[in-house]
Amino acid sequence: MNHDQDTSTASRRAPRVIALGGGGGGVGRSTTAVELARVLVRQGERVLLVDAHERTPTLWTRLDLPGPWPSPSPEGHLSDRVWPGDRAPALLTLADPLASLRPHATSAWFDEVRAWPYDTILLDLGGAPTAPALHLWLLSDIRLLCTAVEAHHLQATQAWCRGVIAQLVPKGGKLQQSVRAVARAWTPFELPPDTPAEEERALVERLHEARSWLLLLRTREAAERQLLRLTALGLGVLTGLRPIPLMALDEDDRRWFHMRQLNHQQLLASKAGPGAQIEELARTLGELPALLDNERAAPPWRMDEAADILGLSPQVSPQHARSAYRHLWEGLRRDSPVSAQLLPAALRASLLDAVEGCDRQSRMWKTEPLAAVAPSATLELKALNPGRQLREARVATGAGQRELAIKTQMSDRMLDAIERMDVHSLPRDAMLRAYLRALCAALPLEEPGFIERYLRELNERRAPETPS
């Protein structure tokens, strides 16, 4: 397979590199990587899967390939080791164990692979925090930290986070010695009082650049899914690297993967169950810049404000803040593998007091009115169809769908149908008029005759579908 013929195109966009690491063995990281690659291929992307396990390569078996490399021997050019993909992702299996690579060799390998003509490169780095794996992790564009609620997976993820911190601290200073001492003692992460300001500033900048997103895998029930934010907080307090909560995926025993694998003609994840969650993950990965407007991972030694403790931006919507508070508060109050493994009793009680201190601000958010729509924005909205106009007016106030649905006492599904003008889901005019009146009052949207215009255009959409 020759990649050189396409690399000369200067206008070609460099592929995004998504790295999955942490969690140890059996956490579901490789399964997630394979299924995510399949979903991206279905969406029309050219995807390269890279098997960089520190031990035996396994991804070739999950893709039903006859071996890890197209040729019996993995010697030769790096591109000759790639299994090409047509309706499936391409696969590159490293010929040598990742742990044997030097940092300069790792960077050279990374630069060569990134020059190939793919849209997305998925790196399965394994669960052991080896120096080459952590180096590739920091070189990647999107870093997905994988873990599960079991104690051994949390321990492995904790070791991974400490390894990342050790890579980020300035070399040769007092801070590096302190980080090594904390890693050996497995105590909560704190900066020494005499840390030079320039070293702390450099570490904060590197933490921001190396931010990662947390995936909580193999959850079995809603109570475990709600531990996602608590897991991120616990990892941050103990290791200094606080990941941003992304998703919880139901992959218990990976039965869904093996059921899909039995049918070799079905190349993509199922629409039911975790297959749909993988599709949601693929969609979410394309919206990470927008998610950063709400989420913020403050360093654990700087969690002074309510938003820092919750891991949120101060400009977050009230509904998002209430949800984060409730999940953290309930997770800290009840016994769970996360609270027992990551948070000692004294630290857990201290964090619970700090989180409960957010309650007053959370209650204030609940009653806070939505911001008014600017007059200039109102003029621009009048040119849109009524459903799109409602959506843009909501976005202009900074409110999410869920938040506006709570304020207007309607379901999320109903609000979504109103914004899309979905003729198959909306009720008849009498009930719909009440919903529209509540939305116009909440946004506020004071355009005269808006409700009548909405109903008129909706009925025009209904008319072609009405049998004669």
C-alpha positions as CSV (number, residue, x, y, z in Angstrom):
1,M,0.0,0.0,0.0
2,N,1.6,3.3,-1.1
3,H,0.6,6.5,0.7
4,D,3.3,8.7,-1.0
5,Q,1.2,9.6,-4.0
6,D,-1.3,11.6,-2.0
7,T,1.0,13.3,0.5
8,S,2.1,15.9,-2.0
9,T,-1.2,17.7,-2.0
10,A,-0.5,20.8,0.0
11,S,-4.2,21.7,0.4
12,R,-5.1,18.4,2.1
13,R,-6.2,18.9,5.7
14,A,-4.1,17.1,8.2
15,P,-6.1,14.2,9.9
16,R,-7.3,14.6,13.4
17,V,-5.6,12.2,15.8
18,I,-7.7,10.6,18.5
19,A,-5.8,8.7,21.2
20,L,-7.4,6.2,23.6
21,G,-5.5,5.2,26.7
22,G,-5.7,4.3,30.4
23,G,-7.9,1.9,32.3
24,G,-5.6,-1.2,32.1
25,G,-6.6,-4.4,30.4
26,G,-10.2,-5.4,29.8
27,V,-11.7,-2.0,30.3
28,G,-13.3,-1.9,26.8
29,R,-10.9,0.6,25.3
30,S,-10.0,-1.4,22.2
31,T,-13.7,-2.3,21.6
32,T,-14.6,1.3,21.7
33,A,-11.8,2.2,19.3
34,V,-12.9,-0.4,16.7
35,E,-16.6,0.4,16.9
36,L,-15.9,4.2,16.8
37,A,-13.8,3.6,13.7
38,R,-16.6,1.7,12.0
39,V,-19.1,4.5,12.7
40,L,-16.7,7.1,11.3
41,V,-16.3,5.0,8.1
42,R,-20.0,4.8,7.7
43,Q,-20.1,8.6,7.9
44,G,-17.8,8.8,4.9
45,E,-14.4,9.3,6.7
46,R,-11.2,7.6,5.8
47,V,-10.1,6.1,9.1
48,L,-6.8,4.5,10.2
49,L,-6.7,2.3,13.3
50,V,-3.3,2.0,15.0
51,D,-2.7,-0.9,17.3
52,A,0.0,0.3,19.7
53,H,-0.5,-2.1,22.5
54,E,2.5,-2.7,24.7
55,R,2.0,-6.4,24.5
56,T,0.3,-8.7,21.9
57,P,-1.7,-6.9,19.1
58,T,-5.4,-7.7,19.1
59,L,-7.2,-5.3,16.8
60,W,-6.7,-7.5,13.7
61,T,-8.8,-10.2,15.3
62,R,-11.6,-7.8,16.0
63,L,-11.6,-6.7,12.3
64,D,-11.7,-10.4,11.1
65,L,-8.3,-10.1,9.4
66,P,-6.1,-13.1,8.7
67,G,-3.1,-11.6,10.6
68,P,-1.7,-8.4,12.1
69,W,0.1,-7.5,8.8
70,P,-0.7,-8.1,5.1
71,S,2.7,-9.8,4.6
72,P,4.1,-12.7,6.8
73,S,7.0,-10.4,7.9
74,P,6.4,-6.9,9.2
75,E,9.8,-5.7,7.9
76,G,10.0,-3.0,5.2
77,H,8.3,0.4,4.8
78,L,5.8,1.4,7.5
79,S,3.0,1.8,4.9
80,D,3.5,-1.9,3.8
81,R,2.2,-3.0,7.2
82,V,-1.2,-1.4,6.7
83,W,-4.3,-3.5,6.0
84,P,-6.3,-1.2,3.6
85,G,-9.9,-0.6,4.3
86,D,-12.8,-0.3,1.8
87,R,-16.0,-0.5,3.9
88,A,-14.0,-0.9,7.0
89,P,-11.2,1.1,8.7
90,A,-7.6,0.5,7.7
91,L,-5.4,-1.0,10.3
92,L,-1.7,-0.5,11.2
93,T,-0.1,-2.8,13.7
94,L,3.3,-1.8,15.1
95,A,5.9,-4.4,14.3
96,D,7.8,-3.7,17.5
97,P,6.5,-3.3,21.0
98,L,5.7,0.4,21.7
99,A,7.7,0.3,24.9
100,S,10.9,-0.3,22.9
101,L,10.7,3.0,21.0
102,R,12.7,6.1,21.9
103,P,11.0,9.5,22.1
104,H,12.6,10.8,18.9
105,A,11.6,7.5,17.1
106,T,8.1,7.9,18.4
107,S,7.8,11.5,17.1
108,A,9.2,10.5,13.7
109,W,6.8,7.6,13.5
110,F,3.9,9.9,14.4
111,D,4.8,12.5,11.8
112,E,5.0,9.9,9.1
113,V,1.6,8.4,9.8
114,R,0.0,11.8,10.1
115,A,1.1,12.7,6.6
116,W,-0.9,9.8,5.2
117,P,-4.3,10.6,3.4
118,Y,-6.7,9.9,6.2
119,D,-9.4,12.0,7.8
120,T,-9.1,10.4,11.3
121,I,-6.4,8.4,13.0
122,L,-7.4,6.4,16.0
123,L,-4.6,5.3,18.3
124,D,-5.2,2.5,20.8
125,L,-2.3,3.0,23.2
126,G,-3.1,0.3,25.6
127,G,-3.5,0.7,29.4
128,A,0.1,0.8,30.6
129,P,1.6,4.2,31.1
130,T,4.9,3.6,29.2
131,A,6.9,6.6,28.1
132,P,6.3,6.1,24.3
133,A,2.5,5.7,24.9
134,L,2.4,8.9,27.0
135,H,4.4,10.7,24.4
136,L,2.0,9.8,21.7
137,W,-0.9,10.7,24.0
138,L,0.5,14.2,24.4
139,L,1.1,14.6,20.6
140,S,-2.6,13.7,19.8
141,D,-5.3,16.2,19.0
142,I,-8.1,14.5,21.1
143,R,-7.2,12.5,24.2
144,L,-9.8,10.0,25.4
145,L,-9.1,8.7,28.9
146,C,-10.9,5.4,29.4
147,T,-11.8,3.8,32.7
148,A,-14.5,1.9,34.5
149,V,-15.9,1.9,38.0
150,E,-14.1,-1.3,39.1
151,A,-11.2,-0.7,41.5
152,H,-8.4,-2.2,39.3
153,H,-9.4,0.0,36.4
154,L,-9.5,3.1,38.5
155,Q,-6.0,2.2,39.8
156,A,-4.7,1.8,36.3
157,T,-6.2,5.1,35.2
158,Q,-4.8,6.8,38.2
159,A,-1.3,5.5,37.3
160,W,-1.8,6.8,33.7
161,C,-2.7,10.3,34.9
162,R,0.3,10.4,37.2
163,G,2.5,9.4,34.3
164,V,1.0,12.2,32.2
165,I,1.7,14.7,35.0
166,A,5.3,13.5,35.3
167,Q,5.7,14.2,31.5
168,L,4.3,17.7,31.8
169,V,6.2,19.1,34.8
170,P,9.3,21.2,34.1
171,K,12.4,19.0,34.2
172,G,15.0,19.4,36.9
173,G,13.1,21.7,39.2
174,K,11.6,21.2,42.7
175,L,8.2,20.6,41.3
176,Q,9.5,17.4,39.4
177,Q,10.9,16.1,42.7
178,S,7.6,16.8,44.5
179,V,5.5,15.0,41.7
180,R,7.7,11.9,42.0
181,A,7.3,11.8,45.7
182,V,3.5,12.2,45.5
183,A,3.4,9.4,42.8
184,R,5.3,7.0,45.1
185,A,3.1,7.7,48.1
186,W,-0.3,7.8,46.2
187,T,-1.4,10.9,48.1
188,P,-3.6,13.8,46.9
189,F,-1.8,16.1,44.5
190,E,-0.6,19.4,45.9
191,L,1.9,21.9,44.9
192,P,4.7,22.5,47.4
193,P,4.4,25.9,49.1
194,D,7.8,27.0,47.7
195,T,7.0,26.2,44.1
196,P,8.5,28.9,41.9
197,A,5.8,30.9,40.2
198,E,7.2,30.3,36.7
199,E,7.1,26.5,37.3
200,E,3.5,26.6,38.4
201,R,2.5,28.8,35.5
202,A,4.3,26.5,33.0
203,L,2.5,23.5,34.5
204,V,-0.9,25.2,34.3
205,E,-0.3,26.1,30.6
206,R,0.7,22.5,29.8
207,L,-2.3,21.1,31.7
208,H,-4.6,23.3,29.6
209,E,-2.9,22.2,26.3
210,A,-2.9,18.5,27.4
211,R,-6.5,18.4,28.5
212,S,-8.2,15.0,28.1
213,W,-11.8,13.8,28.0
214,L,-13.1,11.0,30.3
215,L,-15.0,8.0,29.0
216,L,-16.6,5.8,31.7
217,L,-17.0,2.4,30.1
218,R,-18.8,-0.8,31.0
219,T,-21.5,1.0,33.1
220,R,-24.5,-1.2,34.0
221,E,-27.1,1.2,35.3
222,A,-28.0,4.9,35.7
223,A,-26.3,5.1,39.1
224,E,-23.0,4.1,37.6
225,R,-23.4,6.4,34.6
226,Q,-23.9,9.3,37.0
227,L,-20.4,8.7,38.5
228,L,-18.7,10.1,35.5
229,R,-18.3,13.6,36.9
230,L,-17.3,12.3,40.3
231,T,-14.6,10.1,38.7
232,A,-13.2,13.1,36.9
233,L,-13.1,15.1,40.2
234,G,-11.4,12.2,42.1
235,L,-8.7,11.7,39.4
236,G,-8.0,15.5,39.4
237,V,-7.6,15.7,43.2
238,L,-5.4,12.6,43.4
239,T,-3.2,13.1,40.3
240,G,-3.4,16.7,39.3
241,L,-4.8,15.8,35.9
242,R,-8.5,16.4,36.0
243,P,-10.2,15.1,32.8
244,I,-13.3,16.7,31.4
245,P,-16.3,14.4,31.6
246,L,-17.5,13.3,28.2
247,M,-19.7,10.2,28.1
248,A,-20.6,7.0,30.0
249,L,-21.0,4.0,27.7
250,D,-22.9,0.8,28.5
251,E,-20.5,-2.0,27.4
252,D,-20.9,-4.5,30.2
253,D,-19.1,-7.8,29.3
254,R,-18.9,-6.4,25.7
255,R,-21.7,-8.7,24.7
256,W,-23.0,-6.2,22.2
257,F,-19.7,-6.3,20.3
258,H,-19.6,-10.1,20.1
259,M,-23.2,-10.2,18.9
260,R,-22.3,-7.7,16.1
261,Q,-19.2,-9.8,15.3
262,L,-21.3,-12.9,14.6
263,N,-22.8,-11.4,11.5
264,H,-19.8,-10.6,9.3
265,Q,-22.0,-8.8,6.7
266,Q,-23.0,-6.2,9.3
267,L,-19.9,-4.0,9.2
268,L,-21.1,-1.2,11.5
269,A,-22.4,-0.8,15.0
270,S,-26.0,-1.7,15.7
271,K,-28.6,1.0,16.1
272,A,-29.7,-0.5,19.3
273,G,-28.1,-0.1,22.7
274,P,-24.4,0.7,23.0
275,G,-24.1,0.9,19.2
276,A,-26.2,4.0,19.3
277,Q,-24.1,5.3,22.1
278,I,-21.0,4.9,19.9
279,E,-22.7,6.9,17.2
280,E,-23.5,9.6,19.8
281,L,-19.8,9.5,20.8
282,A,-18.7,10.1,17.2
283,R,-21.1,13.0,16.9
284,T,-19.9,14.5,20.2
285,L,-16.2,14.3,19.1
286,G,-17.1,16.7,16.3
287,E,-18.5,19.2,18.8
288,L,-15.8,19.4,21.4
289,P,-15.0,23.1,20.9
290,A,-18.6,23.9,21.8
291,L,-18.4,21.6,24.9
292,L,-15.4,23.6,26.1
293,D,-17.7,26.6,26.5
294,N,-19.4,24.7,29.4
295,E,-16.7,22.5,30.9
296,R,-13.5,23.6,32.6
297,A,-10.9,21.5,34.4
298,A,-9.3,23.7,37.0
299,P,-6.1,22.5,38.6
300,P,-6.9,20.9,42.0
301,W,-4.9,23.4,43.9
302,R,-6.9,26.2,42.4
303,M,-10.5,25.0,43.1
304,D,-11.7,28.1,45.1
305,E,-14.9,28.9,43.3
306,A,-18.1,26.9,42.9
307,A,-17.6,26.6,39.2
308,D,-14.1,25.2,39.8
309,I,-15.3,22.5,42.1
310,L,-18.1,21.5,39.7
311,G,-15.6,21.6,36.8
312,L,-17.7,24.1,34.9
313,S,-17.2,27.4,33.2
314,P,-18.8,30.4,35.1
315,Q,-20.9,31.1,32.0
316,V,-22.5,27.6,32.0
317,S,-26.3,27.3,31.7
318,P,-28.3,26.9,35.0
319,Q,-29.6,23.5,34.0
320,H,-26.0,22.2,33.3
321,A,-24.8,23.5,36.6
322,R,-27.7,21.9,38.5
323,S,-27.1,18.6,36.8
324,A,-23.3,18.7,37.7
325,Y,-24.1,19.6,41.3
326,R,-26.6,16.8,41.7
327,H,-24.3,14.1,40.3
328,L,-21.4,15.2,42.4
329,W,-23.4,15.5,45.6
330,E,-25.2,12.2,45.2
331,G,-21.9,10.4,44.3
332,L,-20.1,11.8,47.3
333,R,-22.9,10.9,49.7
334,R,-23.3,7.3,48.8
335,D,-20.7,4.4,48.8
336,S,-19.5,3.5,45.4
337,P,-16.3,2.0,44.0
338,V,-15.3,5.5,42.8
339,S,-15.6,7.2,46.1
340,A,-14.1,4.3,48.0
341,Q,-11.1,3.8,45.7
342,L,-10.3,7.4,44.7
343,L,-11.2,9.4,47.7
344,P,-10.1,8.8,51.3
345,A,-12.7,9.4,53.9
346,A,-11.4,12.7,55.1
347,L,-10.9,14.0,51.6
348,R,-14.4,12.8,50.6
349,A,-16.0,14.7,53.5
350,S,-14.0,17.8,52.7
351,L,-15.2,17.7,49.0
352,L,-18.8,17.1,50.1
353,D,-18.7,20.2,52.2
354,A,-17.2,22.2,49.3
355,V,-19.8,20.8,46.8
356,E,-22.7,21.6,49.2
357,G,-21.3,25.1,49.3
358,C,-22.4,25.3,45.7
359,D,-26.0,24.8,46.6
360,R,-26.8,28.4,47.1
361,Q,-25.4,29.4,43.8
362,S,-27.2,26.5,42.1
363,R,-30.5,27.7,43.6
364,M,-29.8,31.2,42.3
365,W,-29.2,29.8,38.8
366,K,-32.6,28.0,38.9
367,T,-34.5,31.3,39.3
368,E,-32.3,33.5,37.2
369,P,-34.3,34.8,34.2
370,L,-32.9,34.3,30.7
371,A,-31.0,37.1,29.0
372,A,-33.0,39.3,26.6
373,V,-32.4,38.9,22.9
374,A,-30.5,41.9,21.4
375,P,-32.5,44.1,19.0
376,S,-30.1,43.5,16.2
377,A,-30.5,39.8,16.6
378,T,-34.3,40.1,16.6
379,L,-34.1,41.9,13.2
380,E,-32.0,39.0,11.8
381,L,-34.3,36.4,13.2
382,K,-37.4,37.7,11.4
383,A,-36.0,36.4,8.1
384,L,-36.0,32.8,9.3
385,N,-38.9,30.3,9.3
386,P,-40.7,30.4,12.7
387,G,-39.2,27.2,14.1
388,R,-35.7,28.2,13.2
389,Q,-36.4,31.7,14.6
390,L,-37.4,30.1,18.0
391,R,-34.2,28.1,18.0
392,E,-31.9,31.1,17.2
393,A,-33.7,33.2,19.8
394,R,-33.0,30.5,22.4
395,V,-29.4,30.3,21.4
396,A,-29.0,34.1,21.6
397,T,-30.1,34.0,25.2
398,G,-27.5,31.3,26.1
399,A,-30.2,28.8,27.1
400,G,-30.1,25.1,26.3
401,Q,-33.0,23.0,25.2
402,R,-33.4,21.3,28.5
403,E,-33.2,24.6,30.5
404,L,-35.9,26.2,28.3
405,A,-38.1,23.1,28.5
406,I,-38.0,23.2,32.3
407,K,-38.8,26.9,32.4
408,T,-41.8,26.5,30.1
409,Q,-43.0,23.2,31.6
410,M,-42.8,21.1,28.5
411,S,-40.8,18.0,27.5
412,D,-37.5,18.2,25.7
413,R,-39.0,16.2,22.9
414,M,-41.9,18.7,22.5
415,L,-39.5,21.7,22.4
416,D,-37.3,20.0,19.8
417,A,-40.3,19.2,17.6
418,I,-41.5,22.8,17.9
419,E,-38.1,24.1,16.8
420,R,-37.9,21.7,13.9
421,M,-41.6,22.2,13.0
422,D,-42.1,18.5,12.9
423,V,-45.6,18.0,11.6
424,H,-45.6,14.3,12.7
425,S,-44.9,15.1,16.4
426,L,-46.7,18.3,17.1
427,P,-50.2,18.5,18.5
428,R,-53.1,20.4,16.9
429,D,-53.4,24.2,17.0
430,A,-55.2,24.7,20.3
431,M,-52.6,22.9,22.4
432,L,-49.7,24.1,20.3
433,R,-50.8,27.7,20.7
434,A,-50.3,27.4,24.5
435,Y,-46.8,26.0,24.1
436,L,-45.9,28.8,21.7
437,R,-47.3,31.5,24.0
438,A,-45.1,30.1,26.9
439,L,-42.0,30.1,24.6
440,C,-42.6,33.7,23.4
441,A,-42.9,34.8,27.0
442,A,-39.8,33.0,28.3
443,L,-37.3,34.0,25.5
444,P,-38.7,36.8,25.3
445,L,-39.9,37.0,21.6
446,E,-42.2,39.9,21.1
447,E,-42.7,39.9,17.4
448,P,-46.4,40.7,16.7
449,G,-48.3,37.9,15.0
450,F,-45.5,35.3,15.5
451,I,-47.8,32.6,16.8
452,E,-50.2,33.0,13.9
453,R,-47.4,32.9,11.4
454,Y,-46.0,29.8,13.0
455,L,-49.4,28.0,12.8
456,R,-50.0,29.1,9.3
457,E,-46.6,27.9,8.0
458,L,-47.0,24.6,10.0
459,N,-50.4,24.0,8.4
460,E,-49.0,24.7,5.0
461,R,-46.5,21.9,5.6
462,R,-49.3,19.6,6.8
463,A,-51.5,20.3,3.8
464,P,-49.6,18.2,1.2
465,E,-49.7,15.2,3.5
466,T,-53.4,15.5,4.1
467,P,-55.3,12.8,2.0
468,S,-57.7,14.3,-0.5
